[in-house]
């Protein structure tokens, strides 16, 4: 029996080892490198490996970094709310009202992924620009006298572009969660006199919370670290902490400070994600 277990254990380790090695090399090692860098200092090309907290002191005390971090969190939370709120009705429609060809509908949702993310951002620049598609159409219809200036090169444009880019990622997890709901529960609630709204808030939404939580985290975590969209459509009022991290690793030639900013933002996002997860799990358990 012991030899059998040993053999099974060896087979399990053999199967697990490539995955574990890949995770260590591609995930753990780069993360450990960034964390280590954050405790060093850099003077142009010279790296001082003496451990210090100076980078974190500067990252947490300098006003510009505080402003960028708060703005990044506000934009990311707003993008998350907008994306998930708009994604839920689409996922609900697909799950409860589309009887045939669901695969085709899901296929159409993934069509935007066929084009480059960078290309999609540039297309939003064309749409929202001063002489772009939207302003031209509104002026042709006589709804505005001059082009709107508040729809590009600010936080509004960043929110709109990111919400569009991450919409499919929000729709699919919610759809999967809705598909797993036992329809007999809804039928029983209807037989007991619950109306559509009451059934939705007492059964459908709580049971769909795992998908909502997944969608929230899938959208929130990457958008905090997005630097391409703020750079292309955000302007000075739409820049985020990721843009400052890019500058520190690039033009400023101060990788340790950039690493400290990256680790700090990662810790803040991790705390917010845990709070969202705990709140979602608590609400999801309230199926009455």
C-alpha positions as CSV (number, residue, x, y, z in Angstrom):
1,X,0.0,0.0,0.0
2,X,2.8,2.3,0.9
3,X,4.6,1.6,-2.3
4,X,1.4,2.3,-4.3
5,X,1.0,5.7,-2.5
6,X,4.6,6.5,-3.2
7,X,4.2,5.7,-6.8
8,X,1.0,7.8,-7.1
9,X,2.7,10.6,-5.2
10,X,5.6,10.5,-7.7
11,X,3.2,10.5,-10.6
12,X,1.4,13.5,-9.1
13,X,4.6,15.4,-8.6
14,X,5.7,14.6,-12.2
15,X,2.4,16.1,-13.5
16,X,2.5,19.1,-11.2
17,X,6.2,20.0,-11.6
18,X,6.0,21.6,-15.1
19,X,3.1,23.8,-14.0
20,X,4.7,24.7,-10.7
21,X,8.0,25.5,-12.4
22,X,6.2,27.7,-15.0
23,X,4.4,29.6,-12.2
24,X,7.7,30.1,-10.3
25,X,9.5,31.3,-13.4
26,X,6.8,33.5,-15.0
27,X,4.9,34.8,-11.9
28,X,6.8,34.4,-8.6
29,X,10.3,35.3,-9.9
30,X,9.3,38.6,-11.6
31,X,7.2,39.6,-8.6
32,X,10.0,38.8,-6.2
33,X,12.4,40.8,-8.4
34,X,10.1,43.9,-8.4
35,X,9.7,43.7,-4.6
36,X,13.5,43.4,-4.1
37,X,14.1,46.3,-6.5
38,X,11.7,48.5,-4.4
39,X,14.1,48.3,-1.4
40,X,17.1,49.4,-3.4
41,X,18.2,52.8,-4.8
42,X,19.5,53.9,-8.1
43,X,21.8,56.7,-9.2
44,X,21.6,56.9,-13.0
45,X,23.2,53.5,-14.0
46,X,24.4,52.5,-10.5
47,X,22.2,50.3,-8.4
48,X,22.8,50.5,-4.6
49,X,21.6,47.2,-3.1
50,X,21.6,48.4,0.5
51,X,18.0,47.8,1.8
52,X,16.1,51.0,2.4
53,X,12.5,52.3,2.8
54,X,13.2,55.6,1.2
55,X,11.3,54.7,-2.0
56,X,8.2,53.8,0.0
57,X,8.5,57.0,2.0
58,X,8.6,59.0,-1.2
59,X,5.8,57.0,-2.8
60,X,3.5,57.4,0.1
61,X,4.3,61.0,1.0
62,X,4.8,62.9,-2.2
63,X,1.5,64.7,-3.3
64,X,1.8,63.8,-7.0
65,X,1.9,60.1,-6.3
66,X,-1.0,60.4,-3.9
67,X,-3.1,62.3,-6.5
68,X,-2.3,59.7,-9.2
69,X,-3.1,56.8,-6.9
70,X,-6.4,58.2,-5.8
71,X,-7.3,59.1,-9.4
72,X,-6.4,55.6,-10.5
73,X,-8.6,54.0,-7.9
74,X,-11.5,56.3,-8.7
75,X,-11.3,55.7,-12.4
76,X,-10.9,51.9,-12.0
77,X,-13.8,51.6,-9.5
78,X,-16.0,53.7,-11.9
79,X,-15.0,51.6,-14.9
80,X,-15.7,48.4,-12.8
81,X,-19.2,49.7,-11.8
82,X,-20.1,50.8,-15.3
83,X,-18.8,47.7,-16.9
84,X,-20.5,45.2,-14.5
85,X,-23.8,47.1,-14.4
86,X,-24.0,47.1,-18.2
87,X,-22.7,43.5,-18.5
88,X,-25.3,42.0,-16.2
89,X,-28.4,42.7,-18.3
90,X,-26.6,41.3,-21.4
91,X,-25.6,38.1,-19.5
92,X,-29.1,37.8,-18.1
93,X,-30.7,38.1,-21.5
94,X,-28.4,35.5,-22.9
95,X,-29.0,33.1,-20.1
96,X,-32.7,33.5,-19.5
97,X,-34.2,34.7,-22.8
98,X,-32.0,33.3,-25.6
99,X,-33.1,29.7,-26.2
100,X,-31.3,28.9,-29.4
101,X,-27.8,29.7,-30.7
102,X,-26.3,30.9,-27.4
103,X,-22.9,29.9,-28.8
104,X,-23.4,32.3,-31.7
105,X,-24.2,35.1,-29.3
106,X,-21.2,34.4,-27.2
107,X,-19.1,34.3,-30.3
108,X,-20.3,37.8,-31.3
109,X,-19.4,39.1,-27.8
110,X,-15.8,37.9,-28.3
111,X,-15.5,39.5,-31.8
112,X,-13.9,42.7,-30.4
113,X,-10.9,40.6,-29.3
114,X,-10.1,39.9,-33.0
115,X,-8.7,43.4,-33.2
116,X,-5.7,44.8,-31.4
117,X,-6.4,46.5,-28.0
118,X,-4.2,49.4,-29.2
119,X,-6.3,49.7,-32.4
120,X,-9.5,49.9,-30.4
121,X,-8.1,52.7,-28.2
122,X,-7.2,54.6,-31.4
123,X,-10.7,54.1,-32.7
124,X,-12.1,55.7,-29.6
125,X,-9.8,58.6,-30.2
126,X,-11.3,58.9,-33.7
127,X,-14.9,58.7,-32.3
128,X,-14.4,61.1,-29.4
129,X,-12.0,63.6,-31.1
130,X,-12.7,67.3,-31.5
131,X,-13.5,66.7,-35.2
132,X,-14.4,63.1,-34.6
133,X,-17.3,61.0,-35.5
134,X,-19.5,61.8,-32.4
135,X,-19.0,65.6,-32.6
136,X,-19.5,65.7,-36.4
137,X,-22.7,63.7,-36.1
138,X,-24.1,65.9,-33.3
139,X,-23.3,69.1,-35.2
140,X,-24.8,67.7,-38.4
141,X,-28.0,66.9,-36.4
142,X,-28.0,70.4,-35.0
143,X,-27.8,69.2,-31.4
144,X,-24.7,71.2,-30.6
145,X,-23.3,74.4,-32.0
146,X,-19.6,73.6,-31.5
147,X,-17.6,70.4,-30.8
148,X,-17.7,69.0,-27.3
149,X,-14.4,69.2,-25.5
150,X,-15.2,67.2,-22.3
151,X,-15.4,63.8,-24.0
152,X,-11.7,63.4,-24.9
153,X,-8.3,63.8,-23.1
154,X,-9.8,63.5,-19.6
155,X,-11.0,60.9,-17.1
156,X,-14.3,60.5,-18.9
157,X,-12.6,59.2,-22.1
158,X,-10.5,56.8,-20.0
159,X,-13.6,55.4,-18.3
160,X,-15.5,55.0,-21.6
161,X,-12.7,53.3,-23.4
162,X,-11.8,50.9,-20.6
163,X,-15.4,50.0,-20.0
164,X,-15.8,49.0,-23.7
165,X,-12.5,47.1,-23.7
166,X,-13.3,45.0,-20.7
167,X,-17.0,44.5,-21.3
168,X,-16.6,40.9,-22.7
169,X,-14.5,39.9,-19.6
170,X,-17.4,41.0,-17.4
171,X,-20.2,39.4,-19.4
172,X,-18.8,35.9,-19.6
173,X,-18.3,35.1,-15.9
174,X,-21.8,36.5,-15.0
175,X,-23.3,34.4,-17.8
176,X,-21.7,31.3,-16.5
177,X,-23.0,32.0,-13.0
178,X,-26.5,32.6,-14.3
179,X,-26.4,29.4,-16.3
180,X,-25.7,27.4,-13.1
181,X,-28.8,28.7,-11.3
182,X,-31.4,26.0,-10.8
183,X,-34.6,27.2,-12.6
184,X,-36.8,25.2,-10.3
185,X,-35.9,27.6,-7.5
186,X,-37.4,30.5,-9.5
187,X,-40.4,28.4,-10.4
188,X,-40.9,27.6,-6.7
189,X,-40.6,31.3,-5.8
190,X,-43.2,32.2,-8.4
191,X,-45.6,29.5,-7.1
192,X,-45.2,31.0,-3.6
193,X,-46.3,34.4,-5.0
194,X,-43.0,36.2,-5.6
195,X,-43.0,38.7,-8.5
196,X,-40.2,39.1,-11.0
197,X,-38.4,41.8,-9.0
198,X,-38.6,39.9,-5.7
199,X,-37.4,36.7,-7.4
200,X,-34.5,38.6,-8.9
201,X,-33.2,40.1,-5.7
202,X,-33.9,37.1,-3.5
203,X,-32.7,34.3,-5.7
204,X,-31.2,35.3,-9.1
205,X,-28.8,38.1,-7.9
206,X,-27.5,36.3,-4.8
207,X,-26.8,33.1,-6.7
208,X,-25.1,35.1,-9.5
209,X,-22.8,36.8,-7.1
210,X,-19.8,34.5,-7.8
211,X,-19.9,35.7,-11.4
212,X,-20.4,39.3,-10.4
213,X,-17.4,39.1,-8.0
214,X,-15.3,37.4,-10.7
215,X,-16.3,40.1,-13.2
216,X,-15.6,42.9,-10.7
217,X,-12.1,41.6,-9.9
218,X,-11.3,40.8,-13.5
219,X,-12.1,44.4,-14.5
220,X,-10.8,46.2,-11.4
221,X,-7.3,44.7,-11.1
222,X,-6.0,45.2,-14.6
223,X,-7.5,48.7,-15.1
224,X,-5.6,50.1,-12.2
225,X,-2.4,49.1,-14.0
226,X,-3.4,50.3,-17.5
227,X,-1.1,52.9,-18.9
228,X,-1.8,52.8,-22.7
229,X,-5.4,54.1,-22.5
230,X,-4.7,57.0,-20.1
231,X,-1.7,58.0,-22.3
232,X,-3.7,58.0,-25.5
233,X,-7.1,59.3,-24.5
234,X,-6.6,60.6,-21.0
235,X,-4.6,63.8,-21.4
236,X,-3.2,65.4,-18.2
237,X,-6.4,64.9,-16.3
238,X,-6.7,61.3,-17.1
239,X,-3.2,60.1,-16.3
240,X,-3.0,57.2,-13.8
241,X,-0.4,55.7,-11.4
242,X,0.7,53.2,-14.1
243,X,1.9,56.1,-16.3
244,X,4.1,57.3,-13.5
245,X,5.5,53.8,-13.0
246,X,6.3,53.7,-16.7
247,X,8.1,57.0,-16.4
248,X,10.1,55.9,-13.5
249,X,11.3,52.7,-15.2
250,X,11.9,54.7,-18.4
251,X,12.8,58.4,-18.7
252,X,13.4,59.0,-15.0
253,X,15.7,56.0,-14.9
254,X,14.6,55.2,-11.3
255,X,13.5,51.6,-11.3
256,X,13.5,51.2,-7.5
257,X,11.0,54.0,-7.1
258,X,8.9,52.7,-9.9
259,X,8.9,49.3,-8.2
260,X,7.9,50.8,-4.9
261,X,4.9,52.5,-6.6
262,X,4.0,49.3,-8.3
263,X,4.1,47.3,-5.1
264,X,2.2,50.0,-3.3
265,X,-0.6,50.0,-5.9
266,X,-0.7,46.2,-5.9
267,X,-1.1,46.1,-2.1
268,X,-3.9,48.7,-2.2
269,X,-5.7,46.9,-5.0
270,X,-5.3,43.6,-3.1
271,X,-7.0,45.0,0.0
272,X,-9.8,46.5,-2.0
273,X,-10.3,43.2,-3.8
274,X,-10.5,41.3,-0.6
275,X,-13.1,43.7,0.7
276,X,-15.1,43.3,-2.5
277,X,-14.8,39.5,-2.3
278,X,-15.9,39.3,1.3
279,X,-18.9,41.6,0.7
280,X,-19.9,39.7,-2.4
281,X,-19.7,36.3,-0.6
282,X,-21.7,37.7,2.3
283,X,-24.5,38.9,0.0
284,X,-24.3,35.8,-2.1
285,X,-25.1,33.7,0.9
286,X,-28.3,35.5,1.6
287,X,-30.7,33.4,-0.5
288,X,-33.9,33.5,1.5
